[in-house]
Amino acid sequence: MERSREEKDAEAASVVPSSRAESEAPAQASVHSRLSPQPLIDSTGGMGNGMASAAAADGPAQPVGLPPNDPQATAPPPTAPPPMGSLAANHSYPGRGAPHADPPQLRKVNGWGWRDRGAARAARPDDVDIGEMSDHTIYGALDLGTNNCRLLLARPSRRGFRVTDAFSRIIRLGEGVSQSGRLSDAAMARTMDALRVCSAKIQRNRVSRARLVATEACRIASNGEAFLARVRREIGLDIEILTRESEARLAVSGCASLIDHGSDYVLVFDIGGGSSELIWLDLTRRRDISRSAFTDRLEAQNCIAAWTSLPVGVVTLAERFGGRHVTADIFEAMVGDVLAMLRDFESRHHMAKHIAGRSVHLLGTSGTVTTVAGIKLKLPHYDRNKVDGIWLSVASVQEVTANLLARSYEDRVAEPCIGADRADLVLAGCAILEAMLRMWPAQRLRVADRGLREGILATLMSEDGVYRAGRRRRGGRNSGGSGR
């Protein structure tokens, strides 16, 4: 089978690969929102200090068409496949030198090493240099969404983390769930095939610690838990169902470095396959500190003013209204459907009043916005390095939406930044985005080709103390890590 674009990018690029799936999950739940000035600790592992991303981290807004000045390097060469068995057997893996100390104690999770958080620091000898240890430790994050199965493996580095391997495949796990309430046999079969690839990559790279999560499709499907039990039994991957709040917070962590710190308010959003997470950040809370870049991910979460998880995504909206042949009237009906959900959230938090007359920008971490950016740039094929971190005017976003609405389904399939896999979903994503723009008018939007997986990696590395936030370059500016 031909390698995915993300796998190819992981070889050539360095800091982080491309992954612009349209989605994360389907949903039929009530809108969840919360006014939350302080970060909430989730039982699955807390939200410790994370990494600032390197890609387009700080500085003035860039005009459309310019890359976000990501430093590029070469990903480490793949190591020889390890023998079957415990992932923690030895830290002296092929091509990685002698062991630096006794291997840390790992809690076995169905074959995959997943270090206990409480023992993580104790397992690392005090005399081991963090930089040295990071050369031997691979972390993993798997995001099993409604539309995509995505894996990211990375090791800590001085600048955040360096990708060692990646995988992304459209599996449409949530196909039909909004109507039937169940994961279909065909969707589960596609997903099992993709997870077997992920399992092989995790083992081949000798991952020391990982967090594997499923989102809305498994949250709402009546057989979601049973499916994950089957995955655990047959493949050995222990995948947890992520709460909506944790998903929202990890999205913020994953793209925190792309926030314009001169703004007063920022709307971070992730348009998924079956749910869409929206998080309003109030940066005015930082005035007594500074308006400089976040030194870690936790600080970004401290700015959360309100969040919600809408029970709608590109898959569920397209299934409800149709995604192939979308007329102007159908598109307006989609927008109206989402606006009704947004009004419920707005009536509780009055964000329109708070942002009136203030400096505001949107930050989108989803396949919808990366697709729109690629089309706006007229890319002959999707290029993460040109898209991640780019600034778009809201007017240009709406121009692309109008252009897509005027095209036939076949024309959308022929668009290199869409293709057959997403041609029936892209307008549903644009409708969700348009509803946000109508509810909270803004002038500019920043595009993030990064998010949940990067937030997971940042949290795991921070908990282990193998990332030191706030490192500075020789010139004195804050150094970032890597994003998506």
C-alpha positions in Angstrom: 0.0 0.0 0.0 1.3 3.4 -0.8 2.6 5.4 2.1 0.4 8.2 3.4 1.5 11.8 2.9 2.2 12.1 6.6 4.7 9.2 6.5 6.5 10.8 3.6 6.6 14.1 5.3 8.0 12.6 8.5 10.9 11.3 6.5 11.7 14.6 4.7 10.7 17.1 7.3 12.0 17.0 10.7 10.2 18.8 13.2 6.7 17.5 12.6 4.8 15.9 9.8 1.6 16.9 8.0 -1.8 15.7 9.2 -4.8 17.6 7.9 -7.6 15.3 8.4 -11.1 16.8 8.1 -12.2 15.4 11.4 -12.0 13.9 14.8 -15.4 12.4 15.7 -19.4 12.2 15.4 -21.8 13.2 18.1 -25.4 13.5 19.3 -25.0 15.0 22.8 -25.9 18.2 24.3 -23.6 21.1 24.0 -21.0 21.1 26.8 -19.7 24.4 27.9 -18.0 25.8 30.9 -16.6 29.0 32.3 -13.2 27.9 33.5 -10.6 30.4 34.6 -8.3 27.7 36.0 -7.1 24.5 34.2 -9.0 21.4 35.3 -7.0 18.2 35.9 -8.3 15.2 34.0 -8.1 11.9 35.7 -6.2 10.4 32.7 -3.1 12.4 33.2 -3.3 16.1 34.0 -2.2 19.1 31.9 1.4 19.8 32.9 3.8 22.2 31.3 4.3 21.6 27.6 6.3 22.8 24.7 6.0 25.8 22.6 6.0 25.0 18.9 8.6 26.2 16.5 6.5 26.5 13.5 5.5 30.2 13.2 5.7 30.6 16.9 5.9 34.3 17.4 6.4 37.5 15.5 4.2 39.6 13.2 1.4 38.2 11.1 2.6 36.9 7.8 0.9 37.7 4.5 -1.0 35.0 2.7 1.4 32.9 0.7 4.4 33.0 2.9 5.5 29.9 4.9 5.6 30.2 8.7 9.4 30.0 8.7 9.6 26.6 10.2 13.2 25.5 10.7 13.6 22.3 8.8 15.9 19.4 9.6 16.1 15.8 8.8 14.2 13.2 10.8 16.4 10.6 12.5 16.9 7.5 10.4 14.6 4.6 11.3 16.1 2.0 13.7 16.1 -1.7 13.1 12.8 -3.4 14.1 13.1 -4.5 17.7 12.2 -8.0 18.9 8.7 -8.7 20.0 8.0 -8.2 23.7 8.3 -5.5 26.3 9.0 -2.0 24.9 11.0 -1.3 28.0 13.3 -4.2 27.8 16.4 -2.1 27.3 17.2 1.5 26.5 20.1 0.4 24.3 18.2 0.0 21.0 19.9 -0.6 17.7 21.6 2.5 16.5 21.1 4.4 19.8 24.2 3.6 21.7 24.8 2.0 25.1 22.2 2.2 27.8 22.5 5.3 30.0 21.0 3.8 33.1 18.8 1.0 34.3 15.6 1.1 32.2 12.7 3.0 33.8 10.0 0.9 35.3 7.0 0.7 33.0 3.5 -0.3 33.6 2.6 -2.8 30.9 -0.6 -1.8 29.0 -1.5 -4.7 26.8 2.0 -5.0 25.5 2.9 -1.4 25.2 5.0 0.3 27.8 3.3 3.3 29.4 5.2 4.7 32.3 3.2 5.4 35.4 3.1 9.1 35.9 3.8 9.0 39.6 6.9 6.9 39.1 8.2 8.7 36.0 10.6 11.0 37.7 11.7 8.4 40.3 12.5 6.0 37.5 15.0 8.5 36.0 18.3 8.6 37.9 19.2 12.0 39.2 22.6 12.0 37.5 21.2 11.3 34.0 21.3 14.4 31.8 17.9 15.2 30.4 19.3 15.9 27.0 21.0 12.5 27.0 17.9 10.7 28.1 15.8 12.3 25.5 18.0 10.7 22.8 16.8 7.3 24.0 13.1 7.9 24.7 10.4 7.8 22.1 6.9 9.1 23.0 3.7 8.4 21.1 0.3 9.9 20.6 -2.6 8.2 18.8 -5.8 10.0 17.9 -8.6 7.7 16.8 -11.3 10.0 15.4 -14.4 9.8 13.4 -12.8 10.3 10.1 -9.1 9.6 10.7 -6.7 7.4 12.5 -3.5 9.3 13.2 -0.3 8.5 15.0 2.7 10.7 15.9 5.9 9.4 17.4 8.6 11.8 18.6 11.6 12.2 20.9 12.3 15.3 23.0 14.8 17.7 21.6 16.3 21.1 22.6 13.7 22.8 20.5 10.7 20.8 21.7 10.4 17.5 20.0 11.5 15.8 16.8 9.2 13.5 14.9 10.6 10.0 14.3 7.5 8.4 12.6 3.9 9.2 11.8 0.9 7.7 10.2 -2.5 9.0 9.0 -5.3 7.2 7.3 -8.9 8.1 6.6 -11.0 5.3 8.1 -14.4 7.0 8.6 -15.0 5.1 11.9 -18.0 7.2 12.6 -19.7 6.7 9.3 -23.5 6.2 9.9 -23.2 6.5 13.7 -25.4 9.6 13.8 -28.2 7.5 12.2 -27.7 4.1 13.7 -26.0 4.8 17.0 -23.5 2.1 16.3 -20.1 1.6 14.6 -20.6 -0.4 11.5 -18.8 -3.7 10.7 -17.1 -2.1 7.6 -15.9 0.9 9.5 -14.5 -1.2 12.3 -12.7 -3.4 9.8 -11.1 -0.4 8.2 -10.1 0.9 11.5 -8.6 -2.4 12.7 -6.4 -2.4 9.6 -5.1 1.1 10.3 -4.5 0.3 14.0 -2.4 -2.7 13.1 -0.1 -0.4 11.1 0.0 1.9 14.2 0.8 -1.0 16.4 3.7 -2.1 14.2 5.1 1.4 14.2 4.9 1.7 17.9 6.7 -1.5 18.4 9.3 -0.9 15.7 10.2 2.5 17.2 10.4 1.1 20.8 8.0 3.6 22.2 8.6 4.1 25.9 5.5 6.0 26.8 2.3 6.8 24.9 -1.2 8.0 25.2 -3.8 6.5 22.8 -7.2 8.2 22.7 -10.5 7.9 20.9 -12.9 10.8 20.5 -16.5 11.3 19.6 -17.3 8.3 17.4 -16.4 5.9 20.3 -17.9 8.3 22.9 -21.4 8.1 21.4 -21.6 4.7 19.7 -23.4 2.1 21.7 -20.7 -0.4 20.8 -17.7 2.0 21.1 -16.4 0.4 24.4 -16.8 -3.1 23.0 -14.9 -2.1 19.9 -12.0 -0.7 21.9 -12.0 -3.9 24.0 -11.7 -5.9 20.8 -8.7 -3.6 19.7 -7.1 -4.3 23.1 -7.6 -8.0 22.8 -6.6 -8.5 19.2 -4.0 -5.8 18.6 -2.8 -5.0 22.0 -3.4 -1.2 21.9 -5.1 0.1 25.1 -7.1 3.1 23.8 -9.0 5.3 26.2 -12.1 7.4 25.3 -11.1 11.0 25.8 -13.5 13.4 27.5 -14.7 16.4 25.6 -13.0 18.8 28.1 -9.7 17.0 27.8 -10.0 17.1 24.0 -10.5 20.8 24.1 -7.6 21.5 26.4 -5.2 19.3 24.5 -6.2 21.2 21.3 -5.1 24.4 23.0 -1.9 22.8 24.2 -1.1 21.6 20.7 -1.2 24.9 19.0 -0.5 27.4 21.8 2.7 28.8 20.1 0.6 30.1 17.2 -1.3 32.5 19.3 -0.8 36.2 18.6 0.1 37.4 22.1 -0.7 41.0 21.2 -4.4 40.0 20.9 -7.0 40.4 23.7 -9.1 37.3 22.8 -8.5 34.3 20.7 -11.0 31.6 19.6 -9.2 28.3 19.2 -11.4 25.7 17.3 -11.1 22.2 16.1 -13.7 21.2 13.5 -13.9 17.4 13.8 -15.8 14.6 12.1 -18.6 14.4 14.7 -17.8 17.1 17.2 -16.3 20.6 17.1 -14.4 22.0 20.0 -14.4 25.8 20.6 -12.2 27.4 23.2 -12.2 31.2 24.0 -8.9 32.4 25.4 -8.8 35.7 27.4 -5.3 37.0 27.0 -6.0 40.1 29.0 -5.5 38.0 32.1 -1.8 38.0 31.2 -1.3 41.8 31.3 0.2 41.7 34.8 2.7 39.1 33.6 3.6 40.1 30.0 2.2 39.8 26.6 5.1 37.7 25.3 5.0 34.2 24.1 3.7 31.5 26.4 6.7 29.8 28.1 4.7 26.6 28.4 1.3 25.0 27.5 -0.1 25.3 31.0 0.0 29.1 30.8 -2.2 29.0 27.6 -4.8 26.9 29.5 -4.9 29.4 32.3 -6.3 31.8 29.8 -9.4 29.7 29.0 -12.5 31.8 29.5 -15.1 29.4 28.1 -15.2 26.3 26.0 -17.8 24.1 24.4 -17.9 20.8 22.4 -20.6 21.1 19.8 -22.3 17.8 18.8 -21.6 18.4 15.1 -18.7 17.8 12.8 -18.1 17.4 9.1 -19.2 13.8 8.9 -22.4 14.2 10.9 -23.4 17.5 9.2 -22.7 16.0 5.7 -24.7 12.9 6.5 -27.6 15.1 7.7 -27.7 17.5 4.8 -25.8 15.7 2.0 -22.2 16.4 1.1 -21.9 15.8 -2.6 -24.4 18.1 -4.1 -24.6 21.1 -1.9 -26.7 24.1 -3.1 -26.6 27.6 -1.7 -29.9 26.8 0.2 -28.5 23.6 1.6 -25.3 25.4 2.7 -27.4 28.1 4.5 -29.4 25.4 6.2 -26.1 23.8 7.5 -24.9 27.2 8.7 -28.3 27.8 10.5 -28.1 24.4 12.2 -24.7 25.2 13.7 -25.7 28.8 14.6 -28.5 27.4 16.7 -25.9 25.5 18.8 -23.6 28.5 19.0 -26.4 30.7 20.2 -26.9 28.5 23.2 -23.2 28.8 24.1 -23.2 32.6 23.5 -26.3 33.1 25.7 -24.4 31.7 28.6 -21.0 33.3 28.2 -21.7 36.5 26.2 -18.4 36.4 24.4 -19.7 38.8 21.7 -20.0 41.5 24.3 -16.5 40.7 25.8 -14.7 40.9 22.4 -16.5 44.0 21.1 -13.9 46.6 20.2 -11.0 44.3 21.2 -8.2 42.8 19.3 -9.4 39.3 18.3 -8.2 36.5 16.1 -9.3 32.9 15.3 -6.9 29.9 15.4 -8.2 26.9 13.6 -6.7 23.4 14.1 -8.6 21.2 11.7 -8.7 19.8 8.2 -11.2 22.4 7.2 -8.9 25.3 7.7 -5.8 23.7 6.3 -7.8 22.7 3.2 -9.0 26.3 2.8 -5.5 27.6 3.2 -4.1 25.2 0.6 -6.8 26.2 -1.9 -6.2 29.9 -1.2 -2.5 29.4 -1.9 -3.3 27.5 -5.1 -1.0 24.7 -4.0 -0.4 22.0 -6.6 -0.5 19.5 -3.7 -0.9 20.0 0.0 2.3 21.3 1.7 2.3 21.5 5.4 5.3 23.8 5.5 3.4 26.4 3.5 0.2 26.1 5.5 1.0 25.6 9.1 1.1 29.0 10.9 -0.2 31.0 7.9 -2.5 34.0 8.4 -5.6 34.4 6.3 -8.0 37.3 6.2 -11.6 36.2 7.0 -12.6 37.8 3.7 -10.3 35.4 1.9 -11.7 32.4 3.8 -15.2 33.3 2.8 -14.0 33.8 -0.8 -12.7 30.2 -0.9 -16.0 29.0 0.6 -18.0 30.7 -2.1 -15.7 29.3 -4.7 -16.1 25.7 -3.4 -19.9 26.2 -3.2 -19.9 27.1 -6.9 -18.0 23.9 -7.9 -19.5 20.6 -8.6 -18.6 17.5 -6.6 -16.4 16.3 -9.4 -14.6 19.6 -9.4 -14.0 19.4 -5.7 -12.6 15.9 -6.1 -10.2 17.3 -8.7 -8.9 20.0 -6.3 -5.5 18.7 -5.2 -5.9 19.9 -1.6 -9.3 18.1 -1.3 -9.4 14.9 -3.3 -12.0 12.1 -3.3 -11.7 11.3 0.4 -12.8 14.8 1.5 -14.8 16.2 -1.4 -18.1 15.3 0.3 -17.0 16.8 3.7 -15.3 20.0 2.9 -18.5 22.2 2.5 -19.9 20.9 5.8 -16.6 22.1 7.4 -16.9 25.4 5.7 -20.5 25.8 7.0 -19.4 25.2 10.6 -16.6 27.8 10.1 -19.0 30.3 8.5 -21.4 29.9 11.5 -18.5 30.9 13.9 -17.6 33.9 11.7 -21.2 35.1 11.8 -21.5 34.7 15.5 -18.2 36.3 16.4 -16.9 38.6 13.6 -13.2 38.8 13.3 -10.7 40.0 10.6 -8.1 37.3 10.6 -7.6 33.6 11.2 -4.4 31.6 11.7 -4.1 28.1 10.4 -2.6 25.3 12.6 -1.6 22.0 11.1 -1.2 20.6 14.6 -3.4 19.9 17.6 -4.5 17.0 19.7 -1.5 14.7 19.2 1.0 17.5 19.7 -0.8 18.4 22.9 -0.6 14.8 24.1 3.2 14.6 23.4 3.8 17.9 25.1 2.0 16.8 28.2 3.7 13.4 28.4 7.2 14.9 28.0 6.5 17.7 30.5 5.3 15.2 33.1 8.6 13.3 32.7 10.6 16.5 32.9 12.4 15.8 29.6 11.4 19.1 28.2 12.6 22.4 29.6 10.2 25.2 28.7 11.4 28.7 27.9 14.7 27.8 26.4 16.3 30.7 24.6 18.1 31.0 21.3 21.4 32.7 21.1 19.7 35.8 20.1 17.6 35.8 23.2 14.2 35.0 21.7 12.1 32.3 23.1 12.7 29.0 21.3 9.8 26.9 20.4 9.3 23.2 19.9 7.5 21.6 17.1 4.0 21.5 16.1 2.1 19.4 13.7 
